Amino acid sequence: MHRFLLAILLFALSAPTLAQPQAASVTVCPAAGDETAPPDFGNAACEQQDLWQVDPQERALWIRAYIDLPETLGANGQPLGLYVSGKMSSRVWVNGEWLGENGRPGRGITEEIPGAMDAVFYLPRDLIRPERNEVILLASAHHGFLRFINPVHWIAIGEYGDPGLRIMTGYWPTAITFGAFILAFIFFSIAAWRGIERNRSLLLAAFSLVAALQLIAE
């Protein structure tokens, strides 16, 4: 039984998440003045970051990402969309063309109109390239009572649809993973209480509980 539950845990840890092509590493520049067009991302003030490190809270930033699209995406004529998820307002360009806004980014709280946490922008076919696509955002986050450790969650291209539904669909594997960790925690706790390989069972119970709590935090 121990081996069976360990197999469940290993499967849960490897469960897939959101499958759409998405940004990972991005270039970030501070927004200066009342810029209305993207800056020179080769500027010395710009830096390379992983998307989860980007923090537009209490400031305005320019973000440039590249997303590679497989030929199969939208091959049957499905409409495509750019998905942006995070605690921020944003203005978006794709391959040099302005696409739209989610709220209105600004350098201060009075200039900013808060955007939705999860947004989707319709992508016209004539804007999309077969492989590498440049996505640029002007983003800011001056509103809100909570400060997030990782405020920018996701920038991706996929079939156009409800962004909230897309995000929740991506989190279903996480719910399965959480259930597996809780099941393992209960099993190993009972095993430890009954004295069955007590030390090993306690260790695995603790591991399962910590993993479940980490999923809740994320």
C-alpha positions as CSV (number, residue, x, y, z in Angstrom):
1,M,0.0,0.0,0.0
2,H,2.9,2.3,0.8
3,R,4.2,1.8,-2.8
4,F,0.8,2.4,-4.3
5,L,0.3,5.8,-2.5
6,L,3.9,6.8,-3.4
7,A,3.0,6.1,-7.0
8,I,0.0,8.4,-6.7
9,L,2.1,11.1,-5.2
10,L,4.7,10.9,-8.0
11,F,1.8,11.0,-10.6
12,A,0.3,14.0,-8.8
13,L,3.6,15.9,-8.9
14,S,3.9,15.3,-12.6
15,A,0.3,16.4,-13.4
16,P,0.1,18.8,-16.4
17,T,-1.0,22.4,-16.1
18,L,-2.0,25.0,-18.7
19,A,-1.1,23.6,-22.2
20,Q,-1.3,26.8,-24.3
21,P,2.0,28.2,-25.6
22,Q,3.1,30.8,-23.0
23,A,5.8,33.2,-22.1
24,A,8.5,32.1,-19.7
25,S,11.5,34.5,-19.9
26,V,10.7,38.2,-20.5
27,T,12.5,41.6,-20.8
28,V,11.4,44.2,-18.4
29,C,11.9,48.0,-18.5
30,P,10.7,50.8,-16.2
31,A,8.1,53.0,-17.7
32,A,9.2,56.6,-17.9
33,G,6.9,59.6,-18.4
34,D,3.8,59.4,-20.5
35,E,5.1,56.9,-23.0
36,T,2.5,55.7,-25.5
37,A,4.7,53.4,-27.6
38,P,7.0,50.6,-26.5
39,P,10.6,51.6,-25.6
40,D,14.0,50.3,-26.8
41,F,14.3,47.1,-24.9
42,G,18.1,47.1,-25.4
43,N,18.3,50.0,-22.9
44,A,20.6,49.5,-20.0
45,A,17.7,50.0,-17.6
46,C,16.0,46.9,-18.9
47,E,16.7,43.4,-17.6
48,Q,15.8,39.8,-18.3
49,Q,13.5,38.1,-15.8
50,D,11.4,35.0,-15.5
51,L,7.7,35.9,-15.8
52,W,7.0,34.9,-12.2
53,Q,9.6,37.5,-11.0
54,V,7.9,40.4,-12.8
55,D,6.4,42.9,-10.3
56,P,4.4,45.9,-11.6
57,Q,2.9,46.6,-8.1
58,E,3.2,50.4,-7.2
59,R,4.9,51.1,-10.5
60,A,4.6,50.9,-14.2
61,L,6.6,48.5,-16.4
62,W,7.2,47.5,-20.0
63,I,7.2,43.8,-20.5
64,R,8.4,42.1,-23.7
65,A,7.8,38.4,-24.3
66,Y,8.2,36.0,-27.2
67,I,5.7,33.1,-27.7
68,D,6.3,30.4,-30.2
69,L,3.2,28.9,-31.8
70,P,2.9,25.4,-33.2
71,E,1.4,25.0,-36.6
72,T,-1.4,23.0,-35.2
73,L,-2.8,25.8,-33.0
74,G,-5.9,27.1,-34.7
75,A,-5.3,25.0,-37.7
76,N,-9.0,24.3,-38.1
77,G,-9.9,27.9,-38.2
78,Q,-10.6,28.4,-34.4
79,P,-10.3,32.1,-33.3
80,L,-7.3,32.7,-31.1
81,G,-6.7,35.0,-28.2
82,L,-3.9,36.4,-26.1
83,Y,-4.5,35.5,-22.4
84,V,-3.1,37.8,-19.7
85,S,-3.5,36.8,-16.1
86,G,-2.2,38.8,-13.2
87,K,-2.8,41.6,-10.6
88,M,-2.4,44.5,-13.0
89,S,-3.8,46.8,-15.6
90,S,-2.3,46.3,-19.1
91,R,-2.0,47.8,-22.6
92,V,-1.0,45.2,-25.2
93,W,0.9,45.1,-28.5
94,V,1.4,42.0,-30.6
95,N,4.0,41.9,-33.4
96,G,4.2,45.7,-33.4
97,E,0.4,46.3,-33.5
98,W,-1.7,47.7,-30.7
99,L,-4.2,45.1,-29.5
100,G,-6.2,46.6,-26.6
101,E,-6.3,47.4,-22.9
102,N,-7.4,45.7,-19.7
103,G,-8.2,48.6,-17.5
104,R,-5.7,51.5,-18.0
105,P,-2.1,51.3,-16.8
106,G,-0.6,54.5,-15.3
107,R,2.4,55.7,-13.3
108,G,0.3,56.5,-10.2
109,I,-3.0,55.4,-8.6
110,T,-4.8,58.4,-10.0
111,E,-3.8,57.6,-13.5
112,E,-4.6,53.9,-13.4
113,I,-7.9,52.2,-14.0
114,P,-7.8,48.7,-12.4
115,G,-8.0,45.8,-14.9
116,A,-9.5,42.3,-14.5
117,M,-7.3,39.6,-13.0
118,D,-7.8,37.4,-16.0
119,A,-8.2,38.9,-19.5
120,V,-8.3,37.8,-23.1
121,F,-7.6,39.8,-26.2
122,Y,-8.9,38.6,-29.6
123,L,-6.0,38.0,-32.0
124,P,-6.7,38.7,-35.7
125,R,-5.2,36.2,-38.0
126,D,-3.2,38.8,-39.9
127,L,-1.3,39.7,-36.7
128,I,-0.1,36.2,-36.0
129,R,3.2,34.7,-37.2
130,P,3.7,31.0,-37.8
131,E,6.4,30.7,-35.1
132,R,7.8,33.5,-33.0
133,N,5.4,36.2,-31.9
134,E,6.4,39.3,-29.9
135,V,4.1,40.4,-27.1
136,I,4.6,43.7,-25.4
137,L,2.7,45.0,-22.4
138,L,2.6,48.3,-20.5
139,A,1.5,47.1,-17.1
140,S,0.9,48.7,-13.7
141,A,-0.7,47.7,-10.4
142,H,-1.4,50.6,-8.0
143,H,-4.8,49.5,-6.6
144,G,-5.6,46.7,-4.1
145,F,-5.0,46.0,-0.4
146,L,-3.0,42.8,-0.8
147,R,0.6,42.6,-2.1
148,F,1.3,39.5,-4.1
149,I,4.6,37.7,-4.2
150,N,4.2,36.7,-7.8
151,P,1.6,39.2,-9.3
152,V,2.0,38.2,-13.0
153,H,0.7,34.7,-13.5
154,W,0.4,33.9,-17.2
155,I,0.8,35.3,-20.7
156,A,-0.2,32.8,-23.3
157,I,-1.9,32.4,-26.7
158,G,-4.6,29.8,-27.2
159,E,-8.0,29.3,-28.7
160,Y,-10.3,32.2,-27.9
161,G,-12.6,31.7,-24.9
162,D,-13.6,32.7,-21.4
163,P,-10.4,33.5,-19.6
164,G,-11.7,32.4,-16.2
165,L,-12.8,29.1,-17.6
166,R,-9.4,28.6,-19.3
167,I,-7.6,29.3,-16.0
168,M,-9.9,26.9,-14.0
169,T,-9.5,24.2,-16.6
170,G,-5.8,24.5,-16.2
171,Y,-6.1,24.1,-12.4
172,W,-8.2,20.9,-12.5
173,P,-5.0,18.8,-12.4
174,T,-4.0,20.8,-9.3
175,A,-7.3,19.8,-7.6
176,I,-6.6,16.1,-8.3
177,T,-3.0,16.6,-7.0
178,F,-4.4,18.2,-3.8
179,G,-6.8,15.3,-3.3
180,A,-4.0,12.8,-3.7
181,F,-1.8,14.6,-1.1
182,I,-4.7,14.7,1.4
183,L,-5.4,11.0,0.9
184,A,-1.7,10.2,1.4
185,F,-1.6,12.4,4.5
186,I,-4.6,10.6,6.1
187,F,-3.3,7.1,5.2
188,F,0.3,7.7,6.5
189,S,-1.0,9.4,9.6
190,I,-3.2,6.4,10.4
191,A,-0.3,4.0,9.7
192,A,2.0,6.0,12.1
193,W,-0.7,6.0,14.8
194,R,-1.0,2.2,14.5
195,G,2.8,1.8,14.7
196,I,3.2,0.6,11.1
197,E,6.8,1.7,10.1
198,R,6.1,4.7,12.4
199,N,9.1,6.9,11.4
200,R,8.7,6.3,7.7
201,S,4.9,6.9,7.9
202,L,5.4,10.1,9.9
203,L,7.9,11.4,7.4
204,L,5.6,10.6,4.4
205,A,2.6,12.1,6.2
206,A,4.5,15.3,6.9
207,F,5.7,15.5,3.2
208,S,2.1,15.0,2.0
209,L,0.8,17.8,4.3
210,V,3.5,20.3,3.3
211,A,2.9,19.6,-0.4
212,A,-0.9,20.1,0.0
213,L,-0.3,23.4,1.9
214,Q,2.1,24.5,-0.8
215,L,-0.6,23.9,-3.5
216,I,-3.1,26.0,-1.5
217,A,-0.6,28.8,-1.2
218,E,0.0,28.8,-4.9
